[in-house]
Amino acid sequence: MSVLKRDWLAILTDARSRGLRAKEIALEQGLSVSAVYGQAAKHEISLGPCGAPPKSEWRKTLLDALEAGKSQAQVARELKLSAAAVCKQAKRYGIVLPKNLYRPQRRAA
C-alpha cells in the first residue's frame, strides 16, 4: 500500500499509545524511518524517543514524579531514557528532582 493511502493519523495515534518508536512503526508498516517521521511531522504528532512523553506532558510527568519522591534515575528507568535527558527537562521547567535516593549507610569499624 502506498505511503499516502494509509490512515496515518490512526496509525501514529495507535502506535504512540502503545509506546512504539519510529523504527518499530516503520518495521510494522514496511517503510523507512524517515517516512514515518515525515508523516508524524505532517500530522503534528511528536514521536519522542522510547517512552518519552510529548513536550506538552513533561511538566506534569516531572511534577508527579516529584510528588511521589522519585529520583532522576527512577524516572529515567520508567521512561526508558537517560538520566541526562530527564535532568535536561527538569532544568527546563525548574523542577529539582533528587539525583539519587540510594545512600548506603557506613558501617562502624
Biopython code that builds the backbone (N, CA, C, O; Angstrom):
import numpy as np
from Bio.PDB.StructureBuilder import StructureBuilder

atoms = [
    (1, "MET", "N", (0.845, -1.179, 0.000)),
    (1, "MET", "CA", (0.000, 0.000, 0.000)),
    (1, "MET", "C", (0.893, 1.245, 0.000)),
    (1, "MET", "O", (1.935, 1.282, 0.653)),
    (2, "SER", "N", (0.469, 2.233, -0.727)),
    (2, "SER", "CA", (1.224, 3.474, -0.841)),
    (2, "SER", "C", (1.283, 4.213, 0.496)),
    (2, "SER", "O", (0.384, 4.102, 1.329)),
    (3, "VAL", "N", (2.348, 4.956, 0.673)),
    (3, "VAL", "CA", (2.514, 5.740, 1.907)),
    (3, "VAL", "C", (1.362, 6.721, 2.068)),
    (3, "VAL", "O", (0.871, 6.925, 3.178)),
    (4, "LEU", "N", (0.933, 7.323, 0.982)),
    (4, "LEU", "CA", (-0.096, 8.356, 1.038)),
    (4, "LEU", "C", (-1.498, 7.807, 1.245)),
    (4, "LEU", "O", (-2.379, 8.538, 1.700)),
    (5, "LYS", "N", (-1.731, 6.530, 0.920)),
    (5, "LYS", "CA", (-3.075, 5.966, 1.028)),
    (5, "LYS", "C", (-3.380, 5.382, 2.404)),
    (5, "LYS", "O", (-4.471, 4.858, 2.628)),
    (6, "ARG", "N", (-2.445, 5.467, 3.305)),
    (6, "ARG", "CA", (-2.646, 4.910, 4.654)),
    (6, "ARG", "C", (-3.297, 5.950, 5.551)),
    (6, "ARG", "O", (-3.153, 7.152, 5.327)),
    (7, "ASP", "N", (-4.013, 5.484, 6.566)),
    (7, "ASP", "CA", (-4.622, 6.382, 7.550)),
    (7, "ASP", "C", (-3.571, 6.682, 8.622)),
    (7, "ASP", "O", (-3.558, 6.067, 9.688)),
    (8, "TRP", "N", (-2.703, 7.630, 8.321)),
    (8, "TRP", "CA", (-1.557, 7.898, 9.184)),
    (8, "TRP", "C", (-1.946, 8.423, 10.552)),
    (8, "TRP", "O", (-1.281, 8.116, 11.542)),
    (9, "LEU", "N", (-2.995, 9.199, 10.625)),
    (9, "LEU", "CA", (-3.407, 9.719, 11.922)),
    (9, "LEU", "C", (-3.750, 8.571, 12.865)),
    (9, "LEU", "O", (-3.340, 8.574, 14.026)),
    (10, "ALA", "N", (-4.497, 7.595, 12.372)),
    (10, "ALA", "CA", (-4.860, 6.433, 13.188)),
    (10, "ALA", "C", (-3.639, 5.580, 13.508)),
    (10, "ALA", "O", (-3.476, 5.119, 14.638)),
    (11, "ILE", "N", (-2.779, 5.371, 12.508)),
    (11, "ILE", "CA", (-1.585, 4.544, 12.705)),
    (11, "ILE", "C", (-0.678, 5.157, 13.770)),
    (11, "ILE", "O", (-0.225, 4.460, 14.677)),
    (12, "LEU", "N", (-0.415, 6.454, 13.661)),
    (12, "LEU", "CA", (0.502, 7.116, 14.596)),
    (12, "LEU", "C", (-0.095, 7.248, 15.987)),
    (12, "LEU", "O", (0.613, 7.093, 16.982)),
    (13, "THR", "N", (-1.383, 7.529, 16.068)),
    (13, "THR", "CA", (-2.036, 7.641, 17.380)),
    (13, "THR", "C", (-2.011, 6.305, 18.099)),
    (13, "THR", "O", (-1.725, 6.242, 19.295)),
    (14, "ASP", "N", (-2.311, 5.238, 17.372)),
    (14, "ASP", "CA", (-2.292, 3.898, 17.962)),
    (14, "ASP", "C", (-0.880, 3.519, 18.406)),
    (14, "ASP", "O", (-0.682, 3.014, 19.511)),
    (15, "ALA", "N", (0.088, 3.766, 17.544)),
    (15, "ALA", "CA", (1.471, 3.411, 17.865)),
    (15, "ALA", "C", (1.979, 4.202, 19.063)),
    (15, "ALA", "O", (2.691, 3.665, 19.911)),
    (16, "ARG", "N", (1.617, 5.461, 19.129)),
    (16, "ARG", "CA", (2.055, 6.299, 20.256)),
    (16, "ARG", "C", (1.430, 5.817, 21.565)),
    (16, "ARG", "O", (2.082, 5.821, 22.610)),
    (17, "SER", "N", (0.164, 5.402, 21.502)),
    (17, "SER", "CA", (-0.485, 4.896, 22.719)),
    (17, "SER", "C", (0.149, 3.588, 23.184)),
    (17, "SER", "O", (0.121, 3.269, 24.372)),
    (18, "ARG", "N", (0.728, 2.822, 22.234)),
    (18, "ARG", "CA", (1.418, 1.580, 22.586)),
    (18, "ARG", "C", (2.876, 1.827, 22.957)),
    (18, "ARG", "O", (3.579, 0.899, 23.357)),
    (19, "GLY", "N", (3.336, 3.076, 22.827)),
    (19, "GLY", "CA", (4.706, 3.420, 23.199)),
    (19, "GLY", "C", (5.751, 2.969, 22.198)),
    (19, "GLY", "O", (6.899, 2.730, 22.570)),
    (20, "LEU", "N", (5.373, 2.850, 20.933)),
    (20, "LEU", "CA", (6.317, 2.401, 19.911)),
    (20, "LEU", "C", (7.209, 3.543, 19.440)),
    (20, "LEU", "O", (6.804, 4.706, 19.440)),
    (21, "ARG", "N", (8.430, 3.194, 19.040)),
    (21, "ARG", "CA", (9.350, 4.148, 18.447)),
    (21, "ARG", "C", (9.103, 4.220, 16.951)),
    (21, "ARG", "O", (8.410, 3.377, 16.379)),
    (22, "ALA", "N", (9.679, 5.238, 16.326)),
    (22, "ALA", "CA", (9.525, 5.405, 14.885)),
    (22, "ALA", "C", (10.066, 4.180, 14.145)),
    (22, "ALA", "O", (9.490, 3.756, 13.142)),
    (23, "LYS", "N", (11.163, 3.615, 14.633)),
    (23, "LYS", "CA", (11.754, 2.440, 13.992)),
    (23, "LYS", "C", (10.790, 1.259, 14.019)),
    (23, "LYS", "O", (10.663, 0.527, 13.037)),
    (24, "GLU", "N", (10.113, 1.080, 15.149)),
    (24, "GLU", "CA", (9.175, -0.036, 15.282)),
    (24, "GLU", "C", (7.941, 0.165, 14.394)),
    (24, "GLU", "O", (7.417, -0.792, 13.824)),
    (25, "ILE", "N", (7.483, 1.416, 14.282)),
    (25, "ILE", "CA", (6.356, 1.715, 13.399)),
    (25, "ILE", "C", (6.756, 1.436, 11.956)),
    (25, "ILE", "O", (5.982, 0.865, 11.187)),
    (26, "ALA", "N", (7.973, 1.843, 11.596)),
    (26, "ALA", "CA", (8.468, 1.628, 10.234)),
    (26, "ALA", "C", (8.520, 0.137, 9.901)),
    (26, "ALA", "O", (8.157, -0.266, 8.796)),
    (27, "LEU", "N", (8.969, -0.678, 10.851)),
    (27, "LEU", "CA", (9.013, -2.129, 10.625)),
    (27, "LEU", "C", (7.612, -2.699, 10.429)),
    (27, "LEU", "O", (7.395, -3.539, 9.556)),
    (28, "GLU", "N", (6.658, -2.241, 11.247)),
    (28, "GLU", "CA", (5.279, -2.710, 11.115)),
    (28, "GLU", "C", (4.684, -2.344, 9.757)),
    (28, "GLU", "O", (3.979, -3.140, 9.137)),
    (29, "GLN", "N", (4.981, -1.129, 9.308)),
    (29, "GLN", "CA", (4.395, -0.623, 8.071)),
    (29, "GLN", "C", (5.200, -0.987, 6.829)),
    (29, "GLN", "O", (4.726, -0.803, 5.708)),
    (30, "GLY", "N", (6.404, -1.499, 7.017)),
    (30, "GLY", "CA", (7.254, -1.852, 5.892)),
    (30, "GLY", "C", (7.800, -0.630, 5.170)),
    (30, "GLY", "O", (7.926, -0.625, 3.945)),
    (31, "LEU", "N", (8.122, 0.404, 5.936)),
    (31, "LEU", "CA", (8.612, 1.668, 5.383)),
    (31, "LEU", "C", (9.908, 2.073, 6.049)),
    (31, "LEU", "O", (10.391, 1.400, 6.959)),
    (32, "SER", "N", (10.466, 3.179, 5.587)),
    (32, "SER", "CA", (11.678, 3.702, 6.216)),
    (32, "SER", "C", (11.300, 4.563, 7.420)),
    (32, "SER", "O", (10.171, 5.039, 7.536)),
    (33, "VAL", "N", (12.260, 4.747, 8.299)),
    (33, "VAL", "CA", (12.044, 5.570, 9.487)),
    (33, "VAL", "C", (11.774, 7.017, 9.081)),
    (33, "VAL", "O", (10.951, 7.691, 9.700)),
    (34, "SER", "N", (12.464, 7.498, 8.044)),
    (34, "SER", "CA", (12.255, 8.878, 7.617)),
    (34, "SER", "C", (10.839, 9.094, 7.085)),
    (34, "SER", "O", (10.291, 10.186, 7.232)),
    (35, "ALA", "N", (10.242, 8.081, 6.473)),
    (35, "ALA", "CA", (8.854, 8.198, 6.008)),
    (35, "ALA", "C", (7.903, 8.327, 7.197)),
    (35, "ALA", "O", (6.939, 9.091, 7.146)),
    (36, "VAL", "N", (8.175, 7.582, 8.260)),
    (36, "VAL", "CA", (7.338, 7.652, 9.462)),
    (36, "VAL", "C", (7.472, 9.025, 10.111)),
    (36, "VAL", "O", (6.473, 9.641, 10.483)),
    (37, "TYR", "N", (8.716, 9.508, 10.249)),
    (37, "TYR", "CA", (8.913, 10.841, 10.828)),
    (37, "TYR", "C", (8.265, 11.926, 9.961)),
    (37, "TYR", "O", (7.729, 12.902, 10.485)),
    (38, "GLY", "N", (8.315, 11.755, 8.642)),
    (38, "GLY", "CA", (7.690, 12.714, 7.744)),
    (38, "GLY", "C", (6.186, 12.785, 7.951)),
    (38, "GLY", "O", (5.608, 13.872, 7.990)),
    (39, "GLN", "N", (5.553, 11.624, 8.084)),
    (39, "GLN", "CA", (4.111, 11.599, 8.316)),
    (39, "GLN", "C", (3.760, 12.117, 9.711)),
    (39, "GLN", "O", (2.732, 12.770, 9.892)),
    (40, "ALA", "N", (4.606, 11.831, 10.689)),
    (40, "ALA", "CA", (4.366, 12.341, 12.045)),
    (40, "ALA", "C", (4.429, 13.869, 12.054)),
    (40, "ALA", "O", (3.609, 14.521, 12.702)),
    (41, "ALA", "N", (5.392, 14.438, 11.343)),
    (41, "ALA", "CA", (5.504, 15.901, 11.261)),
    (41, "ALA", "C", (4.309, 16.486, 10.515)),
    (41, "ALA", "O", (3.785, 17.531, 10.900)),
    (42, "LYS", "N", (3.885, 15.822, 9.461)),
    (42, "LYS", "CA", (2.752, 16.293, 8.669)),
    (42, "LYS", "C", (1.476, 16.333, 9.506)),
    (42, "LYS", "O", (0.661, 17.243, 9.357)),
    (43, "HIS", "N", (1.303, 15.346, 10.385)),
    (43, "HIS", "CA", (0.096, 15.273, 11.223)),
    (43, "HIS", "C", (0.302, 15.892, 12.606)),
    (43, "HIS", "O", (-0.575, 15.816, 13.467)),
    (44, "GLU", "N", (1.466, 16.504, 12.805)),
    (44, "GLU", "CA", (1.812, 17.190, 14.064)),
    (44, "GLU", "C", (1.709, 16.269, 15.272)),
    (44, "GLU", "O", (1.157, 16.636, 16.310)),
    (45, "ILE", "N", (2.248, 15.075, 15.115)),
    (45, "ILE", "CA", (2.313, 14.107, 16.210)),
    (45, "ILE", "C", (3.786, 13.908, 16.541)),
    (45, "ILE", "O", (4.585, 13.543, 15.678)),
    (46, "SER", "N", (4.136, 14.153, 17.804)),
    (46, "SER", "CA", (5.541, 14.005, 18.183)),
    (46, "SER", "C", (5.822, 12.557, 18.558)),
    (46, "SER", "O", (5.087, 11.941, 19.328)),
    (47, "LEU", "N", (6.885, 12.040, 18.005)),
    (47, "LEU", "CA", (7.339, 10.688, 18.330)),
    (47, "LEU", "C", (8.638, 10.839, 19.105)),
    (47, "LEU", "O", (9.720, 10.887, 18.520)),
    (48, "GLY", "N", (8.524, 10.913, 20.415)),
    (48, "GLY", "CA", (9.711, 11.052, 21.235)),
    (48, "GLY", "C", (10.475, 9.756, 21.302)),
    (48, "GLY", "O", (9.930, 8.708, 20.953)),
    (49, "PRO", "N", (11.715, 9.787, 21.737)),
    (49, "PRO", "CA", (12.473, 8.560, 21.870)),
    (49, "PRO", "C", (11.883, 7.672, 22.952)),
    (49, "PRO", "O", (11.467, 8.154, 24.005)),
    (50, "CYS", "N", (11.852, 6.400, 22.692)),
    (50, "CYS", "CA", (11.361, 5.391, 23.634)),
    (50, "CYS", "C", (10.014, 5.774, 24.191)),
    (50, "CYS", "O", (9.054, 5.989, 23.450)),
    (51, "GLY", "N", (9.953, 5.860, 25.537)),
    (51, "GLY", "CA", (8.690, 6.184, 26.177)),
    (51, "GLY", "C", (8.591, 7.619, 26.597)),
    (51, "GLY", "O", (7.829, 7.938, 27.510)),
    (52, "ALA", "N", (9.324, 8.488, 25.976)),
    (52, "ALA", "CA", (9.318, 9.889, 26.366)),
    (52, "ALA", "C", (7.949, 10.501, 26.173)),
    (52, "ALA", "O", (7.303, 10.287, 25.147)),
    (53, "PRO", "N", (7.506, 11.260, 27.156)),
    (53, "PRO", "CA", (6.223, 11.934, 26.986)),
    (53, "PRO", "C", (6.340, 13.044, 25.952)),
    (53, "PRO", "O", (7.433, 13.562, 25.725)),
    (54, "PRO", "N", (5.227, 13.417, 25.322)),
    (54, "PRO", "CA", (5.291, 14.545, 24.402)),
    (54, "PRO", "C", (5.653, 15.823, 25.149)),
    (54, "PRO", "O", (5.519, 15.892, 26.370)),
    (55, "LYS", "N", (6.105, 16.819, 24.424)),
    (55, "LYS", "CA", (6.569, 18.064, 25.040)),
    (55, "LYS", "C", (5.545, 18.661, 25.985)),
    (55, "LYS", "O", (5.908, 19.224, 27.018)),
    (56, "SER", "N", (4.279, 18.546, 25.645)),
    (56, "SER", "CA", (3.235, 19.163, 26.467)),
    (56, "SER", "C", (3.021, 18.445, 27.802)),
    (56, "SER", "O", (2.407, 19.010, 28.707)),
    (57, "GLU", "N", (3.516, 17.204, 27.941)),
    (57, "GLU", "CA", (3.270, 16.432, 29.164)),
    (57, "GLU", "C", (4.486, 16.300, 30.081)),
    (57, "GLU", "O", (4.377, 15.701, 31.150)),
    (58, "TRP", "N", (5.640, 16.845, 29.690)),
    (58, "TRP", "CA", (6.842, 16.707, 30.517)),
    (58, "TRP", "C", (6.644, 17.321, 31.891)),
    (58, "TRP", "O", (6.990, 16.703, 32.898)),
    (59, "ARG", "N", (6.095, 18.524, 31.951)),
    (59, "ARG", "CA", (5.936, 19.209, 33.241)),
    (59, "ARG", "C", (5.092, 18.366, 34.200)),
    (59, "ARG", "O", (5.465, 18.182, 35.359)),
    (60, "LYS", "N", (3.961, 17.857, 33.722)),
    (60, "LYS", "CA", (3.091, 17.040, 34.563)),
    (60, "LYS", "C", (3.808, 15.761, 35.007)),
    (60, "LYS", "O", (3.705, 15.365, 36.168)),
    (61, "THR", "N", (4.525, 15.121, 34.096)),
    (61, "THR", "CA", (5.253, 13.891, 34.416)),
    (61, "THR", "C", (6.279, 14.145, 35.510)),
    (61, "THR", "O", (6.401, 13.360, 36.450)),
    (62, "LEU", "N", (7.014, 15.240, 35.385)),
    (62, "LEU", "CA", (8.049, 15.553, 36.372)),
    (62, "LEU", "C", (7.449, 15.955, 37.718)),
    (62, "LEU", "O", (7.975, 15.581, 38.766)),
    (63, "LEU", "N", (6.359, 16.708, 37.696)),
    (63, "LEU", "CA", (5.712, 17.078, 38.959)),
    (63, "LEU", "C", (5.137, 15.860, 39.673)),
    (63, "LEU", "O", (5.212, 15.766, 40.898)),
    (64, "ASP", "N", (4.567, 14.936, 38.920)),
    (64, "ASP", "CA", (4.056, 13.691, 39.518)),
    (64, "ASP", "C", (5.196, 12.889, 40.144)),
    (64, "ASP", "O", (5.040, 12.313, 41.221)),
    (65, "ALA", "N", (6.339, 12.854, 39.464)),
    (65, "ALA", "CA", (7.499, 12.135, 39.996)),
    (65, "ALA", "C", (8.017, 12.798, 41.261)),
    (65, "ALA", "O", (8.421, 12.116, 42.203)),
    (66, "LEU", "N", (8.006, 14.119, 41.285)),
    (66, "LEU", "CA", (8.467, 14.857, 42.469)),
    (66, "LEU", "C", (7.557, 14.572, 43.657)),
    (66, "LEU", "O", (8.032, 14.350, 44.770)),
    (67, "GLU", "N", (6.255, 14.580, 43.417)),
    (67, "GLU", "CA", (5.305, 14.283, 44.495)),
    (67, "GLU", "C", (5.460, 12.860, 45.023)),
    (67, "GLU", "O", (5.286, 12.601, 46.214)),
    (68, "ALA", "N", (5.792, 11.942, 44.115)),
    (68, "ALA", "CA", (5.975, 10.544, 44.508)),
    (68, "ALA", "C", (7.336, 10.300, 45.148)),
    (68, "ALA", "O", (7.602, 9.209, 45.653)),
    (69, "GLY", "N", (8.207, 11.330, 45.128)),
    (69, "GLY", "CA", (9.527, 11.191, 45.740)),
    (69, "GLY", "C", (10.509, 10.386, 44.909)),
    (69, "GLY", "O", (11.419, 9.766, 45.459)),
    (70, "LYS", "N", (10.342, 10.384, 43.611)),
    (70, "LYS", "CA", (11.219, 9.609, 42.743)),
    (70, "LYS", "C", (12.461, 10.409, 42.383)),
    (70, "LYS", "O", (12.433, 11.638, 42.322)),
    (71, "SER", "N", (13.544, 9.690, 42.146)),
    (71, "SER", "CA", (14.794, 10.332, 41.736)),
    (71, "SER", "C", (14.842, 10.441, 40.214)),
    (71, "SER", "O", (14.012, 9.864, 39.512)),
    (72, "GLN", "N", (15.833, 11.196, 39.711)),
    (72, "GLN", "CA", (16.019, 11.313, 38.262)),
    (72, "GLN", "C", (16.245, 9.942, 37.643)),
    (72, "GLN", "O", (15.720, 9.641, 36.571)),
    (73, "ALA", "N", (17.025, 9.120, 38.319)),
    (73, "ALA", "CA", (17.337, 7.790, 37.791)),
    (73, "ALA", "C", (16.084, 6.923, 37.704)),
    (73, "ALA", "O", (15.911, 6.185, 36.734)),
    (74, "GLN", "N", (15.213, 7.003, 38.703)),
    (74, "GLN", "CA", (13.987, 6.211, 38.678)),
    (74, "GLN", "C", (13.062, 6.646, 37.545)),
    (74, "GLN", "O", (12.470, 5.813, 36.860)),
    (75, "VAL", "N", (12.945, 7.961, 37.356)),
    (75, "VAL", "CA", (12.105, 8.483, 36.274)),
    (75, "VAL", "C", (12.684, 8.051, 34.929)),
    (75, "VAL", "O", (11.946, 7.653, 34.027)),
    (76, "ALA", "N", (13.996, 8.132, 34.801)),
    (76, "ALA", "CA", (14.658, 7.740, 33.554)),
    (76, "ALA", "C", (14.409, 6.267, 33.247)),
    (76, "ALA", "O", (14.133, 5.912, 32.102)),
    (77, "ARG", "N", (14.505, 5.406, 34.262)),
    (77, "ARG", "CA", (14.264, 3.981, 34.058)),
    (77, "ARG", "C", (12.824, 3.723, 33.606)),
    (77, "ARG", "O", (12.584, 2.917, 32.707)),
    (78, "GLU", "N", (11.870, 4.416, 34.238)),
    (78, "GLU", "CA", (10.457, 4.230, 33.883)),
    (78, "GLU", "C", (10.171, 4.671, 32.450)),
    (78, "GLU", "O", (9.388, 4.039, 31.740)),
    (79, "LEU", "N", (10.813, 5.763, 32.031)),
    (79, "LEU", "CA", (10.566, 6.303, 30.690)),
    (79, "LEU", "C", (11.491, 5.708, 29.630)),
    (79, "LEU", "O", (11.356, 6.002, 28.443)),
    (80, "LYS", "N", (12.433, 4.870, 30.068)),
    (80, "LYS", "CA", (13.428, 4.267, 29.170)),
    (80, "LYS", "C", (14.257, 5.340, 28.470)),
    (80, "LYS", "O", (14.480, 5.291, 27.261)),
    (81, "LEU", "N", (14.707, 6.310, 29.268)),
    (81, "LEU", "CA", (15.546, 7.405, 28.781)),
    (81, "LEU", "C", (16.796, 7.482, 29.634)),
    (81, "LEU", "O", (16.916, 6.784, 30.642)),
    (82, "SER", "N", (17.722, 8.328, 29.230)),
    (82, "SER", "CA", (18.910, 8.544, 30.053)),
    (82, "SER", "C", (18.572, 9.520, 31.175)),
    (82, "SER", "O", (17.642, 10.317, 31.057)),
    (83, "ALA", "N", (19.327, 9.449, 32.253)),
    (83, "ALA", "CA", (19.135, 10.385, 33.355)),
    (83, "ALA", "C", (19.419, 11.811, 32.893)),
    (83, "ALA", "O", (18.809, 12.759, 33.387)),
    (84, "ALA", "N", (20.346, 11.963, 31.946)),
    (84, "ALA", "CA", (20.663, 13.290, 31.413)),
    (84, "ALA", "C", (19.460, 13.904, 30.696)),
    (84, "ALA", "O", (19.230, 15.109, 30.794)),
    (85, "ALA", "N", (18.693, 13.085, 29.978)),
    (85, "ALA", "CA", (17.506, 13.582, 29.284)),
    (85, "ALA", "C", (16.459, 14.063, 30.284)),
    (85, "ALA", "O", (15.821, 15.096, 30.079)),
    (86, "VAL", "N", (16.288, 13.311, 31.360)),
    (86, "VAL", "CA", (15.331, 13.710, 32.402)),
    (86, "VAL", "C", (15.825, 14.976, 33.095)),
    (86, "VAL", "O", (15.038, 15.884, 33.363)),
    (87, "CYS", "N", (17.114, 15.040, 33.384)),
    (87, "CYS", "CA", (17.710, 16.211, 34.024)),
    (87, "CYS", "C", (17.512, 17.458, 33.164)),
    (87, "CYS", "O", (17.192, 18.528, 33.682)),
    (88, "LYS", "N", (17.702, 17.323, 31.864)),
    (88, "LYS", "CA", (17.544, 18.454, 30.944)),
    (88, "LYS", "C", (16.113, 18.994, 30.985)),
    (88, "LYS", "O", (15.908, 20.207, 31.029)),
    (89, "GLN", "N", (15.135, 18.103, 30.972)),
    (89, "GLN", "CA", (13.741, 18.540, 31.017)),
    (89, "GLN", "C", (13.397, 19.143, 32.379)),
    (89, "GLN", "O", (12.643, 20.113, 32.457)),
    (90, "ALA", "N", (13.945, 18.574, 33.442)),
    (90, "ALA", "CA", (13.687, 19.116, 34.775)),
    (90, "ALA", "C", (14.244, 20.531, 34.889)),
    (90, "ALA", "O", (13.595, 21.406, 35.463)),
    (91, "LYS", "N", (15.432, 20.762, 34.353)),
    (91, "LYS", "CA", (16.015, 22.107, 34.365)),
    (91, "LYS", "C", (15.172, 23.076, 33.550)),
    (91, "LYS", "O", (14.987, 24.229, 33.939)),
    (92, "ARG", "N", (14.664, 22.602, 32.419)),
    (92, "ARG", "CA", (13.837, 23.446, 31.555)),
    (92, "ARG", "C", (12.616, 23.987, 32.306)),
    (92, "ARG", "O", (12.219, 25.136, 32.110)),
    (93, "TYR", "N", (12.027, 23.155, 33.160)),
    (93, "TYR", "CA", (10.828, 23.556, 33.889)),
    (93, "TYR", "C", (11.114, 24.012, 35.319)),
    (93, "TYR", "O", (10.189, 24.339, 36.063)),
    (94, "GLY", "N", (12.373, 24.034, 35.699)),
    (94, "GLY", "CA", (12.731, 24.489, 37.044)),
    (94, "GLY", "C", (12.319, 23.528, 38.146)),
    (94, "GLY", "O", (12.052, 23.949, 39.272)),
    (95, "ILE", "N", (12.266, 22.260, 37.832)),
    (95, "ILE", "CA", (11.873, 21.233, 38.803)),
    (95, "ILE", "C", (13.135, 20.518, 39.260)),
    (95, "ILE", "O", (13.937, 20.072, 38.440)),
    (96, "VAL", "N", (13.306, 20.412, 40.566)),
    (96, "VAL", "CA", (14.511, 19.784, 41.102)),
    (96, "VAL", "C", (14.151, 18.402, 41.641)),
    (96, "VAL", "O", (13.498, 18.267, 42.676)),
    (97, "LEU", "N", (14.591, 17.391, 40.913)),
    (97, "LEU", "CA", (14.416, 16.013, 41.367)),
    (97, "LEU", "C", (15.706, 15.570, 42.037)),
    (97, "LEU", "O", (16.791, 15.955, 41.600)),
    (98, "PRO", "N", (15.607, 14.764, 43.094)),
    (98, "PRO", "CA", (16.838, 14.250, 43.686)),
    (98, "PRO", "C", (17.595, 13.404, 42.667)),
    (98, "PRO", "O", (16.996, 12.661, 41.890)),
    (99, "LYS", "N", (18.923, 13.529, 42.684)),
    (99, "LYS", "CA", (19.721, 12.791, 41.697)),
    (99, "LYS", "C", (19.727, 11.301, 41.977)),
    (99, "LYS", "O", (19.602, 10.500, 41.051)),
    (100, "ASN", "N", (19.869, 10.917, 43.233)),
    (100, "ASN", "CA", (19.900, 9.501, 43.567)),
    (100, "ASN", "C", (19.402, 9.342, 44.996)),
    (100, "ASN", "O", (19.871, 10.030, 45.903)),
    (101, "LEU", "N", (18.472, 8.454, 45.188)),
    (101, "LEU", "CA", (17.926, 8.245, 46.526)),
    (101, "LEU", "C", (18.702, 7.197, 47.318)),
    (101, "LEU", "O", (18.499, 7.043, 48.522)),
    (102, "TYR", "N", (19.590, 6.481, 46.637)),
    (102, "TYR", "CA", (20.337, 5.426, 47.303)),
    (102, "TYR", "C", (21.555, 6.028, 47.980)),
    (102, "TYR", "O", (22.466, 6.521, 47.316)),
    (103, "ARG", "N", (21.564, 5.985, 49.280)),
    (103, "ARG", "CA", (22.711, 6.452, 50.044)),
    (103, "ARG", "C", (23.047, 5.371, 51.076)),
    (103, "ARG", "O", (22.391, 5.267, 52.112)),
    (104, "PRO", "N", (24.064, 4.577, 50.787)),
    (104, "PRO", "CA", (24.375, 3.483, 51.705)),
    (104, "PRO", "C", (24.869, 4.009, 53.058)),
    (104, "PRO", "O", (25.558, 5.026, 53.140)),
    (105, "GLN", "N", (24.504, 3.298, 54.084)),
    (105, "GLN", "CA", (24.959, 3.652, 55.430)),
    (105, "GLN", "C", (26.357, 3.119, 55.631)),
    (105, "GLN", "O", (26.665, 1.992, 55.245)),
    (106, "ARG", "N", (27.199, 3.928, 56.232)),
    (106, "ARG", "CA", (28.548, 3.465, 56.527)),
    (106, "ARG", "C", (28.520, 2.600, 57.772)),
    (106, "ARG", "O", (27.820, 2.879, 58.746)),
    (107, "ARG", "N", (29.286, 1.573, 57.703)),
    (107, "ARG", "CA", (29.356, 0.668, 58.850)),
    (107, "ARG", "C", (30.464, 1.118, 59.784)),
    (107, "ARG", "O", (31.531, 1.550, 59.347)),
    (108, "ALA", "N", (30.195, 1.009, 61.062)),
    (108, "ALA", "CA", (31.221, 1.347, 62.060)),
    (108, "ALA", "C", (32.296, 0.242, 62.053)),
    (108, "ALA", "O", (31.972, -0.946, 62.058)),
    (109, "ALA", "N", (33.532, 0.634, 62.041)),
    (109, "ALA", "CA", (34.615, -0.354, 62.002)),
    (109, "ALA", "C", (34.963, -0.852, 63.364)),
    (109, "ALA", "O", (35.855, -1.689, 63.507)),
]
sb = StructureBuilder()
sb.init_structure("model")
sb.init_model(0)
sb.init_chain("A")
sb.init_seg("    ")
for serial, (resi, resn, name, xyz) in enumerate(atoms, 1):
    if name == "N":
        sb.init_residue(resn, " ", resi, " ")
    sb.init_atom(name, np.array(xyz, "f"), 0.0, 1.0, " ", f" {name:<3s}", serial, name[0])
structure = sb.get_structure()
